[in-house]
Amino acid sequence: MNDFATTATRWAVRIVLMLVGLVFFMCLMAVACLIALAWGARALWAKLTGQPIVPMSMGAMSPFAGWQTVYRSGAEWMAQSSGNAQTKDDAREGRSRRGVLPGAGDVTDVQPREVHES
């Protein structure tokens, strides 16, 4: 009788775990189908309105941008923790000129020229 109980319990646990896995898989499939349906509706709407069909994406992800964010916030924190006003001004200036290279205002030898297409 003890052997039967352990065998029945093992099979019951296996069946329950298989059902839990099946339900989880079906939920994932339902979410994937909903996303595909939303993308299809979006593509159909774009085609009906004459818009270009743009692929669905998460946007541009750049690891460099993440490191720059951390680096900048660390520099600000260090500037705030020290009492040096010049360092604080530099950090504030660095935040306000995003995308401008340091020393770009000192460049004087660049002459604009016409671009000829060949």
Biotite code that builds the C-alpha atoms (Angstrom):
import biotite.structure as struc

atoms = struc.array([
    struc.Atom([0.000, 0.000, 0.000], chain_id="A", res_id=1, res_name="MET", atom_name="CA", element="C"),
    struc.Atom([2.871, 2.380, 0.823], chain_id="A", res_id=2, res_name="ASN", atom_name="CA", element="C"),
    struc.Atom([4.423, 1.714, -2.604], chain_id="A", res_id=3, res_name="ASP", atom_name="CA", element="C"),
    struc.Atom([1.127, 2.528, -4.313], chain_id="A", res_id=4, res_name="PHE", atom_name="CA", element="C"),
    struc.Atom([0.791, 5.832, -2.407], chain_id="A", res_id=5, res_name="ALA", atom_name="CA", element="C"),
    struc.Atom([4.287, 6.998, -3.327], chain_id="A", res_id=6, res_name="THR", atom_name="CA", element="C"),
    struc.Atom([3.800, 6.018, -6.972], chain_id="A", res_id=7, res_name="THR", atom_name="CA", element="C"),
    struc.Atom([0.425, 7.777, -7.121], chain_id="A", res_id=8, res_name="ALA", atom_name="CA", element="C"),
    struc.Atom([1.873, 10.889, -5.477], chain_id="A", res_id=9, res_name="THR", atom_name="CA", element="C"),
    struc.Atom([4.785, 11.003, -7.917], chain_id="A", res_id=10, res_name="ARG", atom_name="CA", element="C"),
    struc.Atom([2.457, 10.718, -10.899], chain_id="A", res_id=11, res_name="TRP", atom_name="CA", element="C"),
    struc.Atom([0.080, 13.313, -9.446], chain_id="A", res_id=12, res_name="ALA", atom_name="CA", element="C"),
    struc.Atom([2.945, 15.781, -8.961], chain_id="A", res_id=13, res_name="VAL", atom_name="CA", element="C"),
    struc.Atom([4.198, 15.102, -12.492], chain_id="A", res_id=14, res_name="ARG", atom_name="CA", element="C"),
    struc.Atom([0.737, 15.650, -13.976], chain_id="A", res_id=15, res_name="ILE", atom_name="CA", element="C"),
    struc.Atom([0.191, 18.852, -11.978], chain_id="A", res_id=16, res_name="VAL", atom_name="CA", element="C"),
    struc.Atom([3.599, 20.226, -13.018], chain_id="A", res_id=17, res_name="LEU", atom_name="CA", element="C"),
    struc.Atom([2.905, 19.348, -16.652], chain_id="A", res_id=18, res_name="MET", atom_name="CA", element="C"),
    struc.Atom([-0.442, 21.171, -16.448], chain_id="A", res_id=19, res_name="LEU", atom_name="CA", element="C"),
    struc.Atom([1.184, 24.218, -14.842], chain_id="A", res_id=20, res_name="VAL", atom_name="CA", element="C"),
    struc.Atom([3.805, 24.245, -17.607], chain_id="A", res_id=21, res_name="GLY", atom_name="CA", element="C"),
    struc.Atom([1.111, 23.880, -20.250], chain_id="A", res_id=22, res_name="LEU", atom_name="CA", element="C"),
    struc.Atom([-0.901, 26.773, -18.802], chain_id="A", res_id=23, res_name="VAL", atom_name="CA", element="C"),
    struc.Atom([2.232, 28.950, -18.663], chain_id="A", res_id=24, res_name="PHE", atom_name="CA", element="C"),
    struc.Atom([3.099, 28.088, -22.266], chain_id="A", res_id=25, res_name="PHE", atom_name="CA", element="C"),
    struc.Atom([-0.452, 28.833, -23.416], chain_id="A", res_id=26, res_name="MET", atom_name="CA", element="C"),
    struc.Atom([-0.333, 32.213, -21.639], chain_id="A", res_id=27, res_name="CYS", atom_name="CA", element="C"),
    struc.Atom([2.929, 33.059, -23.415], chain_id="A", res_id=28, res_name="LEU", atom_name="CA", element="C"),
    struc.Atom([1.398, 32.023, -26.733], chain_id="A", res_id=29, res_name="MET", atom_name="CA", element="C"),
    struc.Atom([-1.670, 34.180, -26.060], chain_id="A", res_id=30, res_name="ALA", atom_name="CA", element="C"),
    struc.Atom([0.518, 37.219, -25.343], chain_id="A", res_id=31, res_name="VAL", atom_name="CA", element="C"),
    struc.Atom([2.558, 36.565, -28.497], chain_id="A", res_id=32, res_name="ALA", atom_name="CA", element="C"),
    struc.Atom([-0.660, 36.272, -30.536], chain_id="A", res_id=33, res_name="CYS", atom_name="CA", element="C"),
    struc.Atom([-1.965, 39.554, -29.091], chain_id="A", res_id=34, res_name="LEU", atom_name="CA", element="C"),
    struc.Atom([1.273, 41.326, -29.979], chain_id="A", res_id=35, res_name="ILE", atom_name="CA", element="C"),
    struc.Atom([1.180, 39.865, -33.493], chain_id="A", res_id=36, res_name="ALA", atom_name="CA", element="C"),
    struc.Atom([-2.466, 40.915, -33.832], chain_id="A", res_id=37, res_name="LEU", atom_name="CA", element="C"),
    struc.Atom([-1.647, 44.462, -32.709], chain_id="A", res_id=38, res_name="ALA", atom_name="CA", element="C"),
    struc.Atom([1.253, 44.633, -35.171], chain_id="A", res_id=39, res_name="TRP", atom_name="CA", element="C"),
    struc.Atom([-0.969, 43.329, -37.977], chain_id="A", res_id=40, res_name="GLY", atom_name="CA", element="C"),
    struc.Atom([-3.688, 45.871, -37.193], chain_id="A", res_id=41, res_name="ALA", atom_name="CA", element="C"),
    struc.Atom([-1.081, 48.621, -37.115], chain_id="A", res_id=42, res_name="ARG", atom_name="CA", element="C"),
    struc.Atom([0.350, 47.510, -40.473], chain_id="A", res_id=43, res_name="ALA", atom_name="CA", element="C"),
    struc.Atom([-3.122, 47.259, -41.991], chain_id="A", res_id=44, res_name="LEU", atom_name="CA", element="C"),
    struc.Atom([-4.026, 50.742, -40.757], chain_id="A", res_id=45, res_name="TRP", atom_name="CA", element="C"),
    struc.Atom([-0.784, 52.130, -42.202], chain_id="A", res_id=46, res_name="ALA", atom_name="CA", element="C"),
    struc.Atom([-1.512, 50.486, -45.543], chain_id="A", res_id=47, res_name="LYS", atom_name="CA", element="C"),
    struc.Atom([-5.106, 51.788, -45.589], chain_id="A", res_id=48, res_name="LEU", atom_name="CA", element="C"),
    struc.Atom([-4.046, 55.351, -44.801], chain_id="A", res_id=49, res_name="THR", atom_name="CA", element="C"),
    struc.Atom([-1.120, 55.330, -47.242], chain_id="A", res_id=50, res_name="GLY", atom_name="CA", element="C"),
    struc.Atom([1.541, 55.585, -44.542], chain_id="A", res_id=51, res_name="GLN", atom_name="CA", element="C"),
    struc.Atom([4.761, 53.570, -44.786], chain_id="A", res_id=52, res_name="PRO", atom_name="CA", element="C"),
    struc.Atom([4.718, 50.386, -42.732], chain_id="A", res_id=53, res_name="ILE", atom_name="CA", element="C"),
    struc.Atom([7.306, 50.896, -40.024], chain_id="A", res_id=54, res_name="VAL", atom_name="CA", element="C"),
    struc.Atom([8.668, 47.801, -38.281], chain_id="A", res_id=55, res_name="PRO", atom_name="CA", element="C"),
    struc.Atom([7.866, 47.531, -34.602], chain_id="A", res_id=56, res_name="MET", atom_name="CA", element="C"),
    struc.Atom([11.041, 47.958, -32.575], chain_id="A", res_id=57, res_name="SER", atom_name="CA", element="C"),
    struc.Atom([12.138, 48.911, -29.085], chain_id="A", res_id=58, res_name="MET", atom_name="CA", element="C"),
    struc.Atom([14.062, 51.918, -30.352], chain_id="A", res_id=59, res_name="GLY", atom_name="CA", element="C"),
    struc.Atom([17.771, 52.502, -30.559], chain_id="A", res_id=60, res_name="ALA", atom_name="CA", element="C"),
    struc.Atom([19.598, 51.043, -27.594], chain_id="A", res_id=61, res_name="MET", atom_name="CA", element="C"),
    struc.Atom([23.183, 52.093, -27.206], chain_id="A", res_id=62, res_name="SER", atom_name="CA", element="C"),
    struc.Atom([25.348, 50.654, -24.431], chain_id="A", res_id=63, res_name="PRO", atom_name="CA", element="C"),
    struc.Atom([27.551, 53.718, -24.777], chain_id="A", res_id=64, res_name="PHE", atom_name="CA", element="C"),
    struc.Atom([24.622, 56.004, -23.885], chain_id="A", res_id=65, res_name="ALA", atom_name="CA", element="C"),
    struc.Atom([24.020, 54.049, -20.687], chain_id="A", res_id=66, res_name="GLY", atom_name="CA", element="C"),
    struc.Atom([27.628, 54.368, -19.630], chain_id="A", res_id=67, res_name="TRP", atom_name="CA", element="C"),
    struc.Atom([27.613, 58.074, -20.456], chain_id="A", res_id=68, res_name="GLN", atom_name="CA", element="C"),
    struc.Atom([24.561, 58.575, -18.240], chain_id="A", res_id=69, res_name="THR", atom_name="CA", element="C"),
    struc.Atom([26.257, 56.839, -15.334], chain_id="A", res_id=70, res_name="VAL", atom_name="CA", element="C"),
    struc.Atom([29.503, 58.719, -15.922], chain_id="A", res_id=71, res_name="TYR", atom_name="CA", element="C"),
    struc.Atom([27.737, 62.097, -16.048], chain_id="A", res_id=72, res_name="ARG", atom_name="CA", element="C"),
    struc.Atom([25.694, 61.439, -12.926], chain_id="A", res_id=73, res_name="SER", atom_name="CA", element="C"),
    struc.Atom([28.848, 60.351, -11.103], chain_id="A", res_id=74, res_name="GLY", atom_name="CA", element="C"),
    struc.Atom([30.619, 63.544, -12.128], chain_id="A", res_id=75, res_name="ALA", atom_name="CA", element="C"),
    struc.Atom([27.683, 65.635, -10.882], chain_id="A", res_id=76, res_name="GLU", atom_name="CA", element="C"),
    struc.Atom([27.621, 63.771, -7.599], chain_id="A", res_id=77, res_name="TRP", atom_name="CA", element="C"),
    struc.Atom([31.332, 64.273, -7.109], chain_id="A", res_id=78, res_name="MET", atom_name="CA", element="C"),
    struc.Atom([30.964, 67.969, -7.940], chain_id="A", res_id=79, res_name="ALA", atom_name="CA", element="C"),
    struc.Atom([28.152, 68.354, -5.415], chain_id="A", res_id=80, res_name="GLN", atom_name="CA", element="C"),
    struc.Atom([30.002, 66.492, -2.671], chain_id="A", res_id=81, res_name="SER", atom_name="CA", element="C"),
    struc.Atom([33.090, 68.683, -2.954], chain_id="A", res_id=82, res_name="SER", atom_name="CA", element="C"),
    struc.Atom([32.856, 72.344, -2.070], chain_id="A", res_id=83, res_name="GLY", atom_name="CA", element="C"),
    struc.Atom([34.688, 73.433, -5.233], chain_id="A", res_id=84, res_name="ASN", atom_name="CA", element="C"),
    struc.Atom([32.483, 75.960, -7.087], chain_id="A", res_id=85, res_name="ALA", atom_name="CA", element="C"),
    struc.Atom([34.536, 75.670, -10.304], chain_id="A", res_id=86, res_name="GLN", atom_name="CA", element="C"),
    struc.Atom([33.895, 71.919, -10.504], chain_id="A", res_id=87, res_name="THR", atom_name="CA", element="C"),
    struc.Atom([30.177, 72.494, -9.964], chain_id="A", res_id=88, res_name="LYS", atom_name="CA", element="C"),
    struc.Atom([30.129, 75.078, -12.761], chain_id="A", res_id=89, res_name="ASP", atom_name="CA", element="C"),
    struc.Atom([31.953, 72.667, -15.080], chain_id="A", res_id=90, res_name="ASP", atom_name="CA", element="C"),
    struc.Atom([29.456, 69.896, -14.342], chain_id="A", res_id=91, res_name="ALA", atom_name="CA", element="C"),
    struc.Atom([26.523, 72.259, -14.914], chain_id="A", res_id=92, res_name="ARG", atom_name="CA", element="C"),
    struc.Atom([28.083, 73.491, -18.178], chain_id="A", res_id=93, res_name="GLU", atom_name="CA", element="C"),
    struc.Atom([28.666, 69.895, -19.288], chain_id="A", res_id=94, res_name="GLY", atom_name="CA", element="C"),
    struc.Atom([24.968, 69.176, -18.806], chain_id="A", res_id=95, res_name="ARG", atom_name="CA", element="C"),
    struc.Atom([23.851, 72.205, -20.804], chain_id="A", res_id=96, res_name="SER", atom_name="CA", element="C"),
    struc.Atom([25.996, 71.627, -23.926], chain_id="A", res_id=97, res_name="ARG", atom_name="CA", element="C"),
    struc.Atom([25.008, 68.102, -24.785], chain_id="A", res_id=98, res_name="ARG", atom_name="CA", element="C"),
    struc.Atom([26.603, 66.924, -28.004], chain_id="A", res_id=99, res_name="GLY", atom_name="CA", element="C"),
    struc.Atom([29.141, 69.787, -28.229], chain_id="A", res_id=100, res_name="VAL", atom_name="CA", element="C"),
    struc.Atom([32.746, 68.689, -28.010], chain_id="A", res_id=101, res_name="LEU", atom_name="CA", element="C"),
    struc.Atom([34.997, 70.431, -25.504], chain_id="A", res_id=102, res_name="PRO", atom_name="CA", element="C"),
    struc.Atom([37.121, 73.081, -27.181], chain_id="A", res_id=103, res_name="GLY", atom_name="CA", element="C"),
    struc.Atom([34.826, 73.343, -30.224], chain_id="A", res_id=104, res_name="ALA", atom_name="CA", element="C"),
    struc.Atom([34.612, 77.110, -29.757], chain_id="A", res_id=105, res_name="GLY", atom_name="CA", element="C"),
    struc.Atom([38.383, 77.450, -30.158], chain_id="A", res_id=106, res_name="ASP", atom_name="CA", element="C"),
    struc.Atom([38.454, 76.087, -33.727], chain_id="A", res_id=107, res_name="VAL", atom_name="CA", element="C"),
    struc.Atom([39.322, 78.911, -36.133], chain_id="A", res_id=108, res_name="THR", atom_name="CA", element="C"),
    struc.Atom([41.016, 77.263, -39.111], chain_id="A", res_id=109, res_name="ASP", atom_name="CA", element="C"),
    struc.Atom([37.930, 75.713, -40.713], chain_id="A", res_id=110, res_name="VAL", atom_name="CA", element="C"),
    struc.Atom([36.830, 77.343, -43.953], chain_id="A", res_id=111, res_name="GLN", atom_name="CA", element="C"),
    struc.Atom([33.405, 76.407, -45.393], chain_id="A", res_id=112, res_name="PRO", atom_name="CA", element="C"),
    struc.Atom([33.476, 75.316, -49.023], chain_id="A", res_id=113, res_name="ARG", atom_name="CA", element="C"),
    struc.Atom([30.959, 74.404, -51.644], chain_id="A", res_id=114, res_name="GLU", atom_name="CA", element="C"),
    struc.Atom([30.160, 70.769, -52.205], chain_id="A", res_id=115, res_name="VAL", atom_name="CA", element="C"),
    struc.Atom([30.107, 69.761, -55.882], chain_id="A", res_id=116, res_name="HIS", atom_name="CA", element="C"),
    struc.Atom([28.304, 66.605, -56.830], chain_id="A", res_id=117, res_name="GLU", atom_name="CA", element="C"),
    struc.Atom([30.133, 64.622, -59.499], chain_id="A", res_id=118, res_name="SER", atom_name="CA", element="C"),
])
